[in-house]
C-alpha cells in the first residue's frame, strides 16, 4: 500500500551547481584568478550569489592541512562564523579538495581518459560525476563566502602577511588559535579585500516511490526496507537513452518480485519497498529518505539494497557489508548455502558510497548491498537487457525474499554497523 500520506511518491530535488561568470577576489588592489589562484568552495553557497566587500579585519584564514584533520572544514567554517568572520580563506598547495568539486578542476589526465573512452557521452558523464561528488560531500551550511586559495600565490603577492596575521603559525593549533587573538576577538586578515562569489544553482525534480506491507504481528512497528534505485543516466549527447538494464532495471525487477511474494504471504514485522530516484547523482534519493524518513529510523531493523544484479558470475553475487554487518552476512550466508548462489566478499571497499545502502549505514542502520559489480557495459549505452541473466536476477530475488522473510518473521535485532575503513585496492 502507499506509504507516504496516501501516496507512493516522496518528491525531492537534486541540487546542481556550476561556477558563475562573476567571481572576483582582490586583495589590496591585486586580483586573483578564479580556478588558477583560488576557487570558491562548492559547499559554501546555500543561497545564490552572496557577496561581501570591504571586509577589512573580518576575513579569517586557516590552512587546509591543519583544518581538515580535526573536525574538518565544516567545523572550521562554523567557528569562523561564530567568531564574526565575514569570509574564510583556506590556504592549500593546490585547488583540489572534496569541497571544491567543479568540473573545470577535473585533472586533465582523467579528463582526457574519459573523453577518449566516452566520446560523445563525455559532457553528460562529466556533469553527472561532478554532481555526484558534490552531493556526496559532507554537508556544510555557511552564510559566509569561503575560498580555497593557493598558498604560493597568496604569499607571492603578499609576503608574510597571511601567516603572521592569521595566527596560524601558533604552536597551539586549536580552532580558536586559528581565528582569535589574545583578547579573544577575531584576528582577521587586515588588508583591504573585495570578493564576490557567483555560484549558479539549478535543480532537477525527483521522487522516491515507496510501498508498504503492514506487518501482522506484535512488532509491526518495526520495519525492514528493501531498496533498488530506478533512475539511471538519462540521454547521451545524441539523445540516445542509457538503457540501464543491469544498472538498475535488474534490481527493480527483483524488488517488485519480492514485494509480490511477501504481500501474498504476509509478514509479522512490516516491510517497506523503496525504488530510489537520484542514486546516480550522489545517492540523493536515499539521502533524502534518511533525512525525511517515512518510518522511524530507530525502528528500521535492516536495509537490503539491490543495485545491478544480473551480470558477471552466473551463480555468485558480491555482498557489500560483510565487514560492517557480520551478523547480517552470517544470516545471508546460511540462506545462500542452501541455494546455488555464492556470496562474494571481495569488493567490500566499494561499500562506501557504492549505492543507496550507504545512506542508511550512515544513520547507524544495518545495511547491505547485493551487486554484480563492474562490467564493460557499466554506465554505457550498451547496458542492454539481452545481456542480463534473468536466471541470476530471479536467484537474487529468491535470496532477498528468504532473508527478508526470515528477519520479518522473527525477533532478530542486528548490532549497529561497525565503522571500518576498507581501502581501495592499490591505495593502502
Ligand atoms: Zn546503480
Boltz pocket constraint, residues with backbone or C-beta under 6 A from the ligand:
constraints:
  - pocket:
      binder: B
      contacts: [[A, 229], [A, 231], [A, 247], [A, 248], [A, 279], [A, 307], [A, 308], [A, 354], [A, 355]]
      max_distance: 6.0
